[in-house]
Amino acid sequence: MHRNLLWLFVTAMALILTLILTPAAAADDLTESYRDTAGQILGAAMTDVEGWEKLTYLTTAVGHRLSGSPQLEEAIDWAHARMAAEGLETRLQPVMVPHWVRGEESLHVVSPRPRELAMLGLGGSVGTPEEGIEAPVVVVSDFDELDALGREAVEGKVVVYAVPWVGYSGTVRYRGAGASRAAALGAVAALVRSATGLSVSSPHTGSLHYDEEQPKIPAAAITVEDADWFARMKALGQEVTVRLKMDAETLDDAESANVIAEIRGRELPGEVVVMGGHFDSWDVGQGAHDDGASCIAAWQALKILRSLGLQPRRTLRVVLWTNEENGLRGGKAYGEALGEDVSTHVAAIEMDGGVERPVGFGFGLAETDSEGGDPVYEAAYAKLQAIGKLLDGIDAGEIQRGGGGADIGPLMRKGVPGLGLRTVGEHYFDWHHTRADTLDKVDLQDFRKAVAMLGVMGYVLADAPERLVAAPAEEPPNE
């Protein structure tokens, strides 16, 4: 009797251990199965020169690429033609995009001592009257202080948001909502501290979002240094008057396109792994880190795979999305075009955090617990960790919990697994949305690592025997 019970206990424990360890063991098979192929991709990417040549052309000959601008359309036509010349299957997906024009702009202190201030109008802002707006300022450190002042103290004035840096997500909300919050109390314009932790007298632009229930007032970004100056003048009891002039205007939507290139799958061409970045940028700098390098890295990864004769089991697609910066129209159009076919997408990979030294990928999956415990997420996470081991040779194989991106957001919200390429992120927000986002800030070896990472991760996910996450079961027909 005791021997039978012991046998049953041992058998049960063996079964439990098998259930626990099988996903990890199966995932580890990916590391061994693709080690040689990954080595080929890494070797080609880490010695590649063509990708850098493409990035040099994009940033130097074309430059910044705001939605609606001739530069963006020039870049789109160039990429599409060159992809075709390289033998990639390529097409354009038409997208209508917002067309905001900055125009001439300036900001001056009128009193107590006249001087010019560096500024950049916020994307989507309305302009000032032709003669500009001249008014005293009221300085606040957050929305609570603004609301506490009330209409009597704010009406007819320019609100200056001299807010602290608490990380990008915490500080950027003043750029997004600051104008409308000030307008609700009668302000005539808003000046917002740039969303950065480090400034060398450089303003950082970006989109604002008007509340349609409030008047639209002009808004511009100012430097960290000048925001601090306004705060100190307030503390000293000094009244400041400024004159703001902005010719900004929003024109009719313009024609643009997502650039799509792919290697069709050899066995399951209807299943897709998509990866890419956004091809548009702000109208200052060269759009090197945000997000030209990412687009070229994904494109060059695909080109290298083709050059190596690697055709994955599924289709591997690169999309250079249009209009991420001030509308997200490209990502939305791509998702909407798929409709119910979104389940054909095995995974979506986005790179939109600059190309400093890469460290790995972040992984997100809608409606699962990415903090641990959800079996679907954990099984996929184990597979990604196994693929990540293939990148350990370039110190870029870390798989973190949580990830994705703005352009793949519409896919992720419908259940597509999403990955975001991660870097050390030490200086990205020093250059973000400024005139300093230029090619000289990009390190060649860091760029090559990004090419290698996208090539390996994209290929293995597209070629693996099983999908990263099982496709949703079809509903049974109604009887």
N, C-alpha and C positions, 0 to 999 in steps of 0.2 A: 504493500500500500504506500509506504513512504517513498519507495523507489519510483513508483508511478507519479507521485506528486512532484518529486524532484525532476523527473523527466519532463513533465508538463511545464514546470517553472522554467527550466533551461530552454525549452522550445519557445515558450512565450517571450522570454528575454531576447532570444536570437531573432525572433520575428520583429520585435520592437526596434532592435538595433539596426536591422536591415532596412526598415522603413525610414529610420532617422538618417542612416548613412548613405542610402542609395542616391538621393538627389545630389549630395556632395560628390560622391564617386562619379556619377554621371557627368557632373559639371567638370570635374577634374579631367575627364576624357577630352574635353575641348582643348585643354592646355596641351596635352600630348599630341592630339590629332592635328593641330594647326601650328605646332612649333616650327616646322621647317618652312611652311608658307609664310608665317609671320616674319621669320628671319629674312626671307626674300623681300618682303614689303619694307621692313625696317632698313635693310641695306640700301634699297633703291631710294627711299625717302630721305635718309640721312646724308646722302651724297647728291641729291637732286639740285640742279641749278635752274631748271626751267620755271619752277614755281616762283622763285624769287624774281626772275625776269618778268613774269606776268604781274607780280605785285608792284614791281618798280614802274612798269608801264601804267598800271591803273592809278597809282597814287601820284605819279609825276606828270604824265602826259594828259591824264583826264582830270585828276584832282577830286575835290569834294563833289558830292552827288546827291543833292537834295531832291526829293520827289517833285516832279514837274519841271525839273531843270533840263536843259540840253545836255549837260554833262552826264546825268544818269542815263539818258537814252543812248548817248554815245557809248557808255560803258556796256550797256545791255547788248547793243548791236555788235560791239567788238567781241564780247564773250561768246555770244551765240555763233558768230561766224568762225571764231577760232576753235570752238568745241567741235563744230562740224568738220573743220579741216583736220582735226585730230582723229576723226573716225568715230567719235562718240555719237550716239543717237541723241539728238537735241531738238528742242522745240521751244517756242515762246507761249506763255499762258497770259493772255491779255488781262490787264487789271487797270481800273480807273483809280487814280490817286489824287489826294489833296494837292493843291498848288498854292503854297504860301510863299510870298516874296518879301524879303527883308527890306530892301530899299535903303536909302540913306538914314542914318540914325546918329544921335549924339546925346550926351548928358553932361550938363555943367552945373557946378555950384555957383549960384548967383551971389549969395551972401552967407556968412560974413566976409569970406575972402574968395573971389572968383577963381575957379580952376576947372579943368576938364577931367571927367572921370571915365575910366574904361567901362564899357557896357556891351551887352549883346541882347537884342530884343528876343523875347521868348517865342518859340515857334507857335504860330497860330494867333499871336497877339494882333489886336487892331492897332492902327496907327494913331498918332496924335493929330490935332488940327495942323494946318500948314505952318502956322506960327509957333507951334509947340505948346507945351503946358508948363507954366511957371507957377509954382506953389510951394508953401512951406512943407516940411516933412514932419511926420510923426513916426518915431522909431519904436518897434516892438520886438520882443524876444521870442514870442510864440503867439498862437491864436488866442489863448486865454487872456493874455495881456491886451490884445487888440479888442476882444469883446468887452473886456472890463472898461476900456476907455469910452466906449459908446459912440453914438453918432455925433454928439456935440463936439467931441475932441477930434474926430476923424474927417468929418465932412469938409470937402473942398481941399483936402491935403493929399500929399503923396505918402503912402505908407511904405516905410523901409523895414523889411524883415531882416533884422540883424540877429539871426537865429544861430544856435550852436550846431556844430557838427556832431551828429550822433549816429554816423553811418549813413550810407546813401538812402536806404529806404526810409529812415526817420527824418532826414533833412529835405529830401526831394518833394515831400508833400507840400511844402510852402511854394515851390515852383509850380506845382500842379494846380493848387486850389487858392493860392495867395491872392490873386487878382480878384476873384469873385468874392472871397471873404472880406476883402477891403471895400469892394464896390457896394456890398450890402450895407455898409455904414457910411456911404457917401463919398468915399475916396475917389480922386480923379486919376490916379495912376498907382502902380506898385513897383517897387524895386526890391529884388530878392537876392539874398546872399547866395552865391554859387554853391552848388551841391558838390563840395569837395573838401577833403581834409587838408589839402596843401595847395596854396596858390602863390604864384609869382606874378602878382598883379594881373592875373588872367581870368576874365569872366568865362563862365560855362553856360552855354545855352541849353535848350531842351524844350519840350512841349509844355504848354499850360492847358488847362481844361476849364472852359467857361461853364458856369452854372447858368443855364438858359433862363432862370428866374431872376437873374441879376443883370444890371447894366454891364456891358463889356468895356473895360478900361484898359489902356495900354499897360504892358508889363515888360520889364527887362531884368536881366541878371546883372549884378555888380560883383566886383571882386571881394574876396574875403577881407582883404586889407581895408577896403572902403566901407564895408559893412561894419567892421570894428571901429572905424573912424566915426561913423555916424553914432554908434553906441556910446563912444567916449564923449562926443559933443553933447549928447543928451545928458550924460552923467554930470557934465560941467555946466549944465543949464544954458548951453548955447543954442540959439535958434538957427536953423539952416533952411535956406530956400534953394530949390533946384529948378532947372529948366530942361525938360525932356522933349526931344524931337524924334519922331519915328514915322517913316513913310510906309510902314508895313501894310500889306493888304493880302487878302485871300482871293484868288482868282477861281474861275471855274475848274472843276476837276480835269485832270490831264490824263492822256493815254500813257500807259506804261505796261510792264510785263514782268512776270517771273521767268527767269531763265532756267530751263530744265534740261539736264543731260543724264544719261543712264547707260548702264550695261545690262542688257536684258538677261534674266535668269535662264540657265540652261535646262532646268527641269520644271521650275514653278515660276514662270515669268509673271503670273498674276499676283504673286505675293511680293511685297516691296519693303525694302529698308531705305528710308530717305534721310539724307543728311545735308547740312548747309548752313548758311548765314544770311544776313541781309545785305543787299548790294547798295542800298541807299545810305547816305550819311547826312550829317548836318552841312550847312553851307559855309563852314569855316574849316580850316585845316585841310587834310587830305583823306580823311576817313580811313586811316591806315589800321589802327587797332579796332575801330568801331565803324565798319566791320569788314573792311576790305580784306585783311589778312585771313580772316575766317573763311570767306567765300573762296579765295584763291586756294587755301589749304584743302578744302573739301573737293574742289575741282581738280586740283593736282593729284590728290589721292586717287580719284577715279581714273585719271589719265595714267598714273603709274600702274594700277591694276591691269588696265588694258594693255599697256606696254609689256607687262610680265605674262600676258596671256592667261590671266586669271578671270574666269567667268563663273561667278557664284551660282549656287543652286537657284536662288531667288534673284529678282531684279534689284540692283543697287542703284539708287537715284540720288542725284545732287540737285538741289534747288537753290538758286540765288534769289531770295525773296526780295520783293520790292516794298518800299514804304513801311518799314518797321518803325522808323523814328517818329513819324507824326501821323500814324493812322492804322498801322498793322493790316493794311488792305491786302498785301500779298499773302500773308499767312492765312487770313480769313478766306480769300478767294481759293487758295489751294484746298483748304478743308471743305469748303462748300462744294467745290467741283467733285469731290469724292462722294459726297452724299452717303448713301448706305454702304458704299464700297470701302468705307474707312477701315473696315475689319480686314481688308487685304494688306494693311500696313503692319508689318511685323515689329517695327521699331522706328523711332524718329530721333535723330541726333542733331543738336544745334550747338553752334559755337558762337557766342556773342558776349564774351567777357574779356576781349583783348587777347593778345598772343604773347603775354609774358611767359615765364617758364611753366610749361604745363605739368600737372601732377596726376591727372586722371579724369574720371567722369563722375558726375552725380546722377543718380537713377531715381526717377519718379514714376509712379503708376497710380492712376486715379482710382479712388474708392478702395484703396488698400492701406494697411498700416505700415508705412515706411520706417517706423521707429522699431519695428521688430514684432514678430509673432504671426503675421498674416502668411499662411503657407504659400499662396500664389506669389506674393512678393518675395518671400525668402528663397523659393526655388529659382526664380529669375535672378535674384541677387547673387546666388551661388554661381550661376552660369557666368554672370558678368565678372565676378571675381576671378573665375578661371580664365576668362579672356584677358582680364587685366594682367595676369601673370605673364602673358606674352609681351607685355610692355615694360616689364621690370628692368630690362636691359637699358632702357632710356629713362628710368626713374619716373615713369608716368603711368603706372598701373593701378593706382589707388581708386577704389570704387566707393564713393560716399553715398549715404542715404539722402534722398531728396535731390531733385534736379529736373531740368527741362529747359524751356525757353519760350519767349514771347511768340515767335512764329510757329512753333510746333504746339503751342497751347491749344488751338482748336482741335488738333488730333488727340492730344493727351486727355482732353476733357471728354472725349468719346471712347477712351479706354486704350489708346495706343501707348505702349511703353515709351517713355521719353528719357533721353540722356542729354546732359549738358556738359561740354568739355570744360574742365576746371583748371585754373592756373593758380599760381601763388597769390595773385591779386595785390601785389605790393604797391604798384604805381598807376594802375588803370585809371583811377578816378583823379589822378593828377592831370591827365591829358583829356579825359572824357568830355566830348562836346566842346572842344576848344580849338583855337588856331594851332595848338601844339600837337594835335593828333596827326603826326607826320611819319614818314617812313623811317627816319633816323631813330625813332623810338623802338623800332622792331629789331630784335636780335635774330640773325639768320638761323642759328641752331635751334632757338626756341620755335621759330616758324617751321623748321624741318620736323621737329618733334610733333607738332600739331598735325602736319601732313601724315606722318607715320601713324599717329594714334587714330586718326579718322580712317586711314586705309585699313589698318588691322581690325579695329572694332567694326567698321562697316562691312568688311568682307566676311568676317567670321559670323556675324549675325545673319548675313544674307546667305551664307553657305551651310550653316549648321544643319544637321539632320532634322532637328526639331525647332519650332519657333521658340522665341524667348518666353512667350506666354502663349498657352494654347488658345486657338481661335475660339470665339464664343460659339456655343452650340446653336445650330439652327432650330427655330421654334417648330414643333410638329405641326403639320397641316391641320386645319380645322376639319373635323369630321361632321 
